[in-house]
């Protein structure tokens, strides 16, 4: 687990609801159970500041960092998809983007990752498609300096034709198998955590569960049910995730609060 990715998980799943800020000492303490060393945390934080995801600030408990408005939008969108708080509907239309890819390979890869995160799949190197418009896609393409055109498209053959487009843009068999692997790999790890487990153990197990589930933001566009195969593995995987994420949440919250309170207590003692 990379420190930068873990920080996104930490801010999104725990700190966003607590003001989106935390002292450096708490960040280090909260990532320690994941095996992430303090130097890696500080390096990742510095990188996220340069990229516009975090802002440094002075807290009563010492130096800290808060999420930027850009990060808040990304984290809120990710949370809605991770916990599926919005209903996935479809009006029968696609959002179609025809663009001129960047010349540099690294820039092409970064652009492709960002478009995939927003729910777009590729029909060819220049053509991307989604079942619903991405809210930040225009800003993303403008910031990347990419020339593009956007269209709204509906398939003349209706749903059968739309399903054929979906299968061109995404490898649903591969995504389905990834969901099955997720459950197979996570089940024995989650089963180890029970009522006798400590809060730190539950926090670490839940963190890894959410981290593994979060990777589907870059794999699965969360297509409307009408365009998915029957007995879609993602449905069973989502039920598994929801059940265990909820079960481990109270203990994980207690551990997070304890780590944050430790910094506040030190600050109060220094202020005496």
Secondary structure, 3 states (H helix, E strand, C coil): CCHHHHHHHHHHHHHHHHCCEEEHHHHHHHHHCCCCCHHHHHHHHHHHHHCCCEEEEEECCEEEEEECHHHHHHHHHHHHHHCCCCCCCCCCCEEEEEECCCCCHHHHHHHHHHHHHCCCEEEECCEEEECCCCCCHHHHHHHCCCCEEEEEECCCCCHHHHHHHHHHHCCHHHHHHHHHHHHHHHHHHHHCCCCCCCHHHHHHHHHHHHHHHHHHHHCCCCCCHHHCCCCCHHHHHHHHHHHHHHHHHHHHHHHHHHHHHHHHHHHHHHHC
